[in-house]
Amino acid sequence: MLFITKNKKSDYRIVIPADTTPSVNTAAQELQKYICDISGAYLPIVWDNVPAEGKEICVGYTNRDSGICPCEAEKLGDEGYII
């Protein structure tokens, strides 16, 4: 089982591309808001030009290695996700 928050705390942060688009920025802010509303935990949003650190939730196409082939990532489209 994957826990993103516990007792109003989280080890995760949200990562977005440094050259983000308005839609990716909005998606990250909405994710942050809903996680906080549901759990009470605040996840900071950082750009992908900040060194990777700990557990991260990537929104958009960041420079983080997702571990999947780029050809598979293309199949996800705009609304897909990887866990």
Protein Blocks (a to p, Z undefined) as FASTA:
>chain_A
ZZfbgghiafbdcdddfkbcfklmmmmmmmmmmmmmmnopacddddfkbccehjaddedj
dfbdehiafklmmmnommbccZZ
